[in-house]
């Protein structure tokens, strides 16, 4: 049993740790997940950082004002080959980085985010254009959304759809990684890309297009990003087990 606490990437990083345990032959299967609940300490803390929005958050919007804090809990079971062969999906790759640029601000060029995504792609053995959908960290804060868009624009082409689902759920902090991993898996299951709720006009400074509306799409591989304070970054790549 192991607890990982790396702020908002915590319950994404557990997938990477579990996968390493499997690869080393320490276990046959791992239950991974996370939970986070609302409390006044969290609310006052984020308010003191001037990160809370007074309105429903609008990720990637030109007039985004900050985050809404949510709460969530979720778990997933991952196993070595031969143990969960009837599973419909697979964790294909993961990436972790720590850019340590600033206590709360991501690296302005998205270096940590890019390193995390590149590791996940390499581990999955995939080229960027194989990814059909990316669930953004997309908190609706000024800095986070802009930096993530820069990083994705440096690696991916227009065929990859991106959106943030925090308009639907709020930012579940330590549980954001598992929550959005489940959303990414649901996108694979339903062949449906979730839109970016509450956002009607994307920041004109963004070079990479953001999906605003729900849409049907043939998906084989998806990615989920989770970025925490201090530059604790994690990226997961999932795929369908159709073959």
C-alpha positions as a Markdown table, in Angstrom:
| # | Residue | x | y | z |
|---|---|---|---|---|
| 1 | Unk | 0.0 | 0.0 | 0.0 |
| 2 | Unk | 1.4 | 3.4 | -1.0 |
| 3 | Unk | 0.1 | 6.9 | -0.9 |
| 4 | Unk | 1.3 | 9.5 | -3.4 |
| 5 | Unk | 0.7 | 13.2 | -2.8 |
| 6 | Unk | 1.8 | 15.5 | -5.6 |
| 7 | Unk | -1.0 | 18.0 | -5.6 |
| 8 | Unk | -3.3 | 17.8 | -8.6 |
| 9 | Unk | -1.3 | 15.1 | -10.4 |
| 10 | Unk | -1.5 | 12.7 | -7.4 |
| 11 | Unk | -4.2 | 10.3 | -8.7 |
| 12 | Unk | -2.6 | 10.2 | -12.2 |
| 13 | Unk | 0.8 | 9.4 | -10.9 |
| 14 | Unk | -0.6 | 6.3 | -9.1 |
| 15 | Unk | -1.1 | 4.7 | -12.6 |
| 16 | Unk | 2.6 | 5.1 | -13.3 |
| 17 | Unk | 3.7 | 3.7 | -10.0 |
| 18 | Unk | 1.3 | 0.8 | -10.3 |
| 19 | Unk | 2.6 | 0.1 | -13.8 |
| 20 | Unk | 6.2 | 0.0 | -12.6 |
| 21 | Unk | 5.2 | -2.5 | -9.9 |
| 22 | Unk | 3.7 | -4.7 | -12.5 |
| 23 | Unk | 6.6 | -4.4 | -14.8 |
| 24 | Unk | 9.0 | -5.4 | -12.0 |
| 25 | Unk | 6.9 | -8.4 | -11.2 |
| 26 | Unk | 6.2 | -7.3 | -7.7 |
| 27 | Unk | 2.4 | -7.8 | -8.0 |
| 28 | Unk | -0.1 | -9.2 | -10.5 |
| 29 | Unk | -2.6 | -6.4 | -10.2 |
| 30 | Unk | -2.9 | -3.0 | -8.6 |
| 31 | Unk | -5.9 | -1.0 | -7.4 |
| 32 | Unk | -5.1 | 2.7 | -8.1 |
| 33 | Unk | -7.1 | 5.8 | -7.5 |
| 34 | Unk | -7.7 | 8.9 | -5.4 |
| 35 | Unk | -10.1 | 10.9 | -3.4 |
| 36 | Unk | -10.3 | 14.6 | -2.4 |
| 37 | Unk | -13.1 | 16.4 | -0.5 |
| 38 | Unk | -14.0 | 20.1 | 0.0 |
| 39 | Unk | -12.8 | 21.8 | 3.2 |
| 40 | Unk | -12.5 | 25.4 | 4.3 |
| 41 | Unk | -8.7 | 25.1 | 4.4 |
| 42 | Unk | -8.6 | 24.3 | 0.7 |
| 43 | Unk | -11.2 | 27.0 | -0.3 |
| 44 | Unk | -9.4 | 29.8 | 1.7 |
| 45 | Unk | -6.0 | 28.7 | 0.4 |
| 46 | Unk | -7.0 | 28.9 | -3.2 |
| 47 | Unk | -8.8 | 32.1 | -2.6 |
| 48 | Unk | -5.7 | 33.6 | -1.1 |
| 49 | Unk | -3.9 | 32.8 | -4.3 |
| 50 | Unk | -6.6 | 34.6 | -6.2 |
| 51 | Unk | -7.3 | 31.5 | -8.3 |
| 52 | Unk | -11.0 | 31.0 | -7.6 |
| 53 | Unk | -13.6 | 32.1 | -10.1 |
| 54 | Unk | -16.7 | 33.9 | -8.8 |
| 55 | Unk | -18.6 | 32.3 | -11.6 |
| 56 | Unk | -18.8 | 28.8 | -13.2 |
| 57 | Unk | -15.3 | 28.3 | -14.6 |
| 58 | Unk | -14.7 | 28.6 | -18.4 |
| 59 | Unk | -11.6 | 26.6 | -19.4 |
| 60 | Unk | -9.7 | 28.1 | -22.3 |
| 61 | Unk | -12.1 | 31.0 | -22.6 |
| 62 | Unk | -10.9 | 34.5 | -23.5 |
| 63 | Unk | -12.5 | 35.7 | -20.3 |
| 64 | Unk | -11.7 | 32.9 | -17.9 |
| 65 | Unk | -11.4 | 34.0 | -14.3 |
| 66 | Unk | -10.1 | 31.0 | -12.4 |
| 67 | Unk | -11.1 | 27.6 | -11.1 |
| 68 | Unk | -14.1 | 26.0 | -9.4 |
| 69 | Unk | -13.1 | 23.5 | -6.8 |
| 70 | Unk | -14.9 | 20.1 | -6.9 |
| 71 | Unk | -14.6 | 16.9 | -5.1 |
| 72 | Unk | -14.4 | 13.3 | -6.4 |
| 73 | Unk | -13.2 | 9.8 | -5.7 |
| 74 | Unk | -12.4 | 7.0 | -8.1 |
| 75 | Unk | -10.5 | 3.8 | -8.6 |
| 76 | Unk | -9.2 | 1.6 | -11.4 |
| 77 | Unk | -7.7 | -1.9 | -11.6 |
| 78 | Unk | -4.6 | -2.4 | -13.7 |
| 79 | Unk | -2.9 | -5.8 | -14.1 |
| 80 | Unk | -0.1 | -7.5 | -15.9 |
| 81 | Unk | -0.7 | -9.3 | -19.2 |
| 82 | Unk | -2.7 | -12.5 | -18.7 |
| 83 | Unk | -4.5 | -11.2 | -15.6 |
| 84 | Unk | -7.0 | -8.8 | -17.0 |
| 85 | Unk | -7.1 | -9.9 | -20.7 |
| 86 | Unk | -10.9 | -9.4 | -20.8 |
| 87 | Unk | -10.5 | -5.7 | -20.0 |
| 88 | Unk | -11.8 | -3.4 | -22.7 |
| 89 | Unk | -9.0 | -0.8 | -22.3 |
| 90 | Unk | -5.3 | -0.7 | -21.5 |
| 91 | Unk | -2.9 | 1.7 | -19.9 |
| 92 | Unk | -0.4 | 2.0 | -22.8 |
| 93 | Unk | 2.0 | 4.7 | -21.6 |
| 94 | Unk | 2.6 | 7.2 | -18.8 |
| 95 | Unk | 4.9 | 10.2 | -18.4 |
| 96 | Unk | 6.1 | 12.1 | -15.3 |
| 97 | Unk | 8.1 | 15.3 | -15.0 |
| 98 | Unk | 8.9 | 17.9 | -12.4 |
| 99 | Unk | 9.8 | 21.2 | -13.9 |
| 100 | Unk | 10.1 | 23.0 | -10.5 |
| 101 | Unk | 9.8 | 26.4 | -12.2 |
| 102 | Unk | 7.7 | 28.0 | -9.5 |
| 103 | Unk | 5.7 | 26.9 | -6.5 |
| 104 | Unk | 2.3 | 27.4 | -8.2 |
| 105 | Unk | 3.0 | 28.7 | -11.8 |
| 106 | Unk | 3.9 | 26.2 | -14.6 |
| 107 | Unk | 6.9 | 26.7 | -16.8 |
| 108 | Unk | 5.9 | 29.5 | -19.2 |
| 109 | Unk | 7.1 | 27.4 | -22.2 |
| 110 | Unk | 5.4 | 24.3 | -21.0 |
| 111 | Unk | 8.6 | 22.3 | -20.8 |
| 112 | Unk | 7.4 | 20.1 | -18.0 |
| 113 | Unk | 4.1 | 19.4 | -19.7 |
| 114 | Unk | 5.8 | 18.6 | -22.9 |
| 115 | Unk | 8.3 | 16.2 | -21.3 |
| 116 | Unk | 5.5 | 14.4 | -19.6 |
| 117 | Unk | 3.5 | 14.0 | -22.8 |
| 118 | Unk | 6.6 | 12.9 | -24.7 |
| 119 | Unk | 7.4 | 10.2 | -22.1 |
| 120 | Unk | 3.8 | 8.9 | -22.3 |
| 121 | Unk | 3.9 | 8.7 | -26.1 |
| 122 | Unk | 7.2 | 7.0 | -26.1 |
| 123 | Unk | 6.1 | 4.4 | -23.5 |
| 124 | Unk | 3.0 | 3.7 | -25.6 |
| 125 | Unk | 5.0 | 3.5 | -28.8 |
| 126 | Unk | 2.8 | 6.0 | -30.5 |
| 127 | Unk | 3.3 | 9.0 | -32.7 |
| 128 | Unk | 1.5 | 12.2 | -31.7 |
| 129 | Unk | -1.0 | 11.9 | -34.6 |
| 130 | Unk | -2.3 | 8.6 | -33.2 |
| 131 | Unk | -3.9 | 10.4 | -30.3 |
| 132 | Unk | -7.5 | 11.1 | -31.1 |
| 133 | Unk | -8.4 | 13.1 | -28.0 |
| 134 | Unk | -6.6 | 14.8 | -25.1 |
| 135 | Unk | -8.4 | 15.5 | -21.8 |
| 136 | Unk | -6.6 | 18.7 | -20.8 |
| 137 | Unk | -5.6 | 19.6 | -17.3 |
| 138 | Unk | -7.5 | 22.8 | -18.3 |
| 139 | Unk | -8.2 | 24.4 | -14.9 |
| 140 | Unk | -9.5 | 27.7 | -16.4 |
| 141 | Unk | -6.8 | 29.7 | -14.7 |
| 142 | Unk | -5.0 | 32.2 | -16.9 |
| 143 | Unk | -1.6 | 30.7 | -16.7 |
| 144 | Unk | -2.4 | 27.0 | -16.8 |
| 145 | Unk | -4.6 | 27.0 | -19.8 |
| 146 | Unk | -2.2 | 29.2 | -21.9 |
| 147 | Unk | 0.9 | 27.1 | -21.1 |
| 148 | Unk | -0.8 | 23.8 | -21.8 |
| 149 | Unk | -2.1 | 25.1 | -25.1 |
| 150 | Unk | 1.5 | 26.1 | -26.0 |
| 151 | Unk | 2.9 | 22.7 | -25.1 |
| 152 | Unk | 0.2 | 20.8 | -27.1 |
| 153 | Unk | 0.7 | 23.1 | -30.1 |
| 154 | Unk | 4.4 | 22.2 | -30.1 |
| 155 | Unk | 3.8 | 18.4 | -30.3 |
| 156 | Unk | 0.3 | 17.7 | -31.8 |
| 157 | Unk | -1.4 | 18.5 | -35.1 |
| 158 | Unk | -4.9 | 19.7 | -35.8 |
| 159 | Unk | -6.3 | 16.1 | -36.1 |
| 160 | Unk | -6.1 | 15.7 | -32.3 |
| 161 | Unk | -9.1 | 17.0 | -30.5 |
| 162 | Unk | -8.6 | 18.6 | -27.0 |
| 163 | Unk | -11.0 | 19.7 | -24.4 |
| 164 | Unk | -11.3 | 20.4 | -20.6 |
| 165 | Unk | -14.0 | 18.8 | -18.6 |
| 166 | Unk | -13.5 | 20.8 | -15.5 |
| 167 | Unk | -16.5 | 23.0 | -16.5 |
| 168 | Unk | -18.6 | 19.8 | -15.8 |
| 169 | Unk | -16.9 | 18.6 | -12.7 |
| 170 | Unk | -14.9 | 21.4 | -11.1 |
| 171 | Unk | -11.3 | 20.9 | -10.3 |
| 172 | Unk | -11.1 | 17.8 | -8.0 |
| 173 | Unk | -7.5 | 18.6 | -7.0 |
| 174 | Unk | -5.9 | 15.3 | -5.7 |
| 175 | Unk | -8.7 | 13.3 | -7.4 |
| 176 | Unk | -8.5 | 15.1 | -10.7 |
| 177 | Unk | -6.2 | 12.5 | -12.2 |
| 178 | Unk | -8.4 | 9.5 | -11.6 |
| 179 | Unk | -11.6 | 11.5 | -12.4 |
| 180 | Unk | -10.3 | 12.6 | -15.8 |
| 181 | Unk | -8.7 | 9.2 | -16.5 |
| 182 | Unk | -12.3 | 7.7 | -16.1 |
| 183 | Unk | -13.6 | 10.5 | -18.4 |
| 184 | Unk | -11.0 | 9.6 | -21.0 |
| 185 | Unk | -11.9 | 6.0 | -20.8 |
| 186 | Unk | -15.6 | 6.9 | -21.1 |
| 187 | Unk | -14.7 | 8.8 | -24.3 |
| 188 | Unk | -13.1 | 5.6 | -25.7 |
| 189 | Unk | -16.1 | 3.5 | -24.6 |
| 190 | Unk | -18.7 | 5.8 | -26.1 |
| 191 | Unk | -16.6 | 7.0 | -29.0 |
| 192 | Unk | -17.6 | 10.5 | -27.9 |
| 193 | Unk | -15.4 | 13.6 | -27.2 |
| 194 | Unk | -16.7 | 15.7 | -24.3 |
| 195 | Unk | -17.0 | 19.4 | -25.0 |
| 196 | Unk | -15.7 | 22.3 | -22.9 |
| 197 | Unk | -18.7 | 23.4 | -20.8 |
| 198 | Unk | -19.4 | 27.1 | -20.2 |
| 199 | Unk | -16.8 | 28.2 | -22.8 |
| 200 | Unk | -18.3 | 30.0 | -25.9 |
| 201 | Unk | -15.2 | 31.8 | -27.2 |
| 202 | Unk | -11.7 | 30.4 | -27.0 |
| 203 | Unk | -8.9 | 32.7 | -26.0 |
| 204 | Unk | -7.7 | 34.3 | -29.3 |
| 205 | Unk | -4.1 | 33.9 | -28.2 |
| 206 | Unk | -4.4 | 30.1 | -28.3 |
| 207 | Unk | -2.8 | 28.6 | -31.4 |
| 208 | Unk | -4.3 | 25.1 | -30.9 |
| 209 | Unk | -8.1 | 24.7 | -31.4 |
| 210 | Unk | -10.2 | 23.7 | -28.4 |
| 211 | Unk | -13.3 | 21.5 | -28.8 |
| 212 | Unk | -16.3 | 23.4 | -27.3 |
| 213 | Unk | -19.1 | 21.0 | -28.1 |
| 214 | Unk | -19.6 | 17.3 | -27.5 |
| 215 | Unk | -18.9 | 15.3 | -30.7 |
| 216 | Unk | -19.0 | 11.7 | -31.9 |
| 217 | Unk | -15.5 | 10.5 | -33.1 |
| 218 | Unk | -13.8 | 7.2 | -33.8 |
| 219 | Unk | -11.2 | 7.0 | -31.0 |
| 220 | Unk | -8.5 | 4.4 | -30.6 |
| 221 | Unk | -6.0 | 6.2 | -28.3 |
| 222 | Unk | -6.6 | 9.0 | -25.8 |
| 223 | Unk | -4.4 | 11.0 | -23.5 |
| 224 | Unk | -5.1 | 12.6 | -20.1 |
| 225 | Unk | -3.0 | 15.4 | -18.5 |
| 226 | Unk | -2.7 | 16.3 | -14.9 |
| 227 | Unk | -0.4 | 19.0 | -13.7 |
| 228 | Unk | 0.2 | 19.9 | -10.1 |
| 229 | Unk | 1.8 | 22.7 | -8.1 |
| 230 | Unk | 5.5 | 22.8 | -8.1 |
| 231 | Unk | 5.6 | 21.4 | -11.7 |
| 232 | Unk | 4.5 | 17.9 | -10.7 |
| 233 | Unk | 3.2 | 16.7 | -14.1 |
| 234 | Unk | 1.7 | 13.4 | -15.2 |
| 235 | Unk | 0.3 | 12.2 | -18.5 |
| 236 | Unk | -1.5 | 8.9 | -19.2 |
| 237 | Unk | -2.2 | 7.2 | -22.6 |
| 238 | Unk | -5.1 | 4.7 | -22.8 |
| 239 | Unk | -6.1 | 2.5 | -25.7 |
| 240 | Unk | -8.9 | 0.1 | -26.7 |
| 241 | Unk | -8.3 | -3.6 | -26.5 |
| 242 | Unk | -10.1 | -4.4 | -29.7 |
| 243 | Unk | -7.4 | -6.4 | -31.3 |
